[in-house]
Amino acid sequence: MNNLTSMSTFLLLGFSDDLELQILHFFVFLTLYLMAVIGNLLIIVAIIVDYHLHTPMYFFFLNLAMIDLGFISVIVPKSMAVSLMDDRSISYSGCVAQVFLSLFFAPLDVIVLTIMAHDRHIAICNPLEYDKIMHKGNCLDMVAKGWIFSVFYATLHTCCTFANTFCSNSINQFFCEIPHLLKISCSEIYLVEIGLLAFSCGVTLGCFVFIVITYLKIFATVLRIPSVHGQKKALSTCIPHLTVVSLYVLTGVFAHVIPPSDVFSALDVPSAVMYSVIPPTLNPFIYSMRNNEIKAALWKILKVVFSYSDVF
């Protein structure tokens, strides 16, 4: 194959060549995207406006909502445009930006989820020390370090990926994903990126193990709570968190541990949808919509909006 490193565009994978299926894909993704945007924006506004929610737990909710909103916005709109316009092309710079931003938000999501597990562990297992450990400065410090690490992580992977030369411009995925970019690489530099991806999967798995161990300690503490109501209240916030963490981490690791090859797998697209679209859409509902304090804050906002609209 000819070296196409000087190409100006890549070609993304279309979901179907059938026009009706393309339109169906557009509306399905549009529905999921609107759900994610509206849900996460409502959470962000509610937490910012209601001072009762200015606590460490909701500060992490706020960050998670912003991250999920950014992550899904990097991937889904372009995929919808591909189906709507029947144009699979994405510019070289657009592909670089998509890789960088997706790799910025993805690890940051895992970091915040891990911090949230730590926060709940302190709140349930060591409540007397909670204010001392999870004070405002410490919360800001943990999240800031996560943002800085994610910038470094995204920059490193993006540079290693696009330092390669490419022998094709056709990507077998609906967005610019590193494993599929490496499949069309025709230089040996891709081996370095494969090593970095394997290391990243190991670190992600380590975060998942930390969360599991943390929740084992939480469950052990919850079982010692004499009140059944207290146990249910604690578990109601733990189980949804673990469910989304399991979905996000397991599908993400599954999608990225597949070694580069020229063979297209039917599992590539579904696994990518699972880790890139579903969690950002479900997070605001699983984490926050079941929370009475969030619900109360949202009702207050809606009442203000409706009363303001009645004036006009």
QUILIN-V370521 format. One line per field, one symbol per residue. ss: DSSP state (@ for helix, = for strand, . for the rest). psi: psi as a letter, one per 30 degrees, with the letter a starting at -180 (. if undefined). burial: # if it has 9 or more other ideal C-beta (glycine too) atoms within 8 Angstrom, else .. Layout:
ss: ???
psi: ???
burial: ???
//
This chain:
ss: ........===.......@@@@@@@@@@@@@@@@@@@@@@@@@@@@@@@.@@@..@@@@@@@@@@@@@@@@@@@@@@@@@@@@@@...===@@@@@@@@@@@@@@@@@@@@@@@@@@@@@@@@@@.@@@@@@@..@@@@@@@@@@@@@@@@@@@@@@@@@@@...=...=.......@@@@@@.=....@@@@@@@@@@@@@@@@@@@@@@@@@@@@@@@@@@....@@@@@@@@@@@@@@@@@@@@@@@@@@@@@..........@@@@@@@@@@@@@@@@@@@@@@@..@@@@@@@@@@@@@@@@@@@@.
psi: kkkhfglflljlkkflfkeeeeeeeeeeeeeeeeeeeeeeeeeeeeeeejffgileefeeeeeeeeeeeeeffeeeeeeeeeeefhjgkkleeeeeeeeeeefeeeeeeeeeeeeeeeeeeeeefhffgeeeehleeeeeeeeeeeeeeeeeeeeeeeeeegflkkflgjkhlgljkeefeffgkhlfffeeeeeeeeeeeeeeeeeeeeeeeefeeeeeeeffkfkeeeeeeeeffeeeeeeeeeeeeeeeeeeffjkklfkkkffeeeeeeeffeeefefefeeeefgkeeeeeeeeeeeeeeeeeefe.
burial: ...#..#.#######.....###.##..##.##.###.#########..#..#..#####################.#######.....###.###.############################....#..##...##..##..##.###.######.##..####.#.#.##############..##..##.###.##..##.##.##..##.###.##..#....##..#####.#################.#.#.......##.###################.#.######.##...........
//
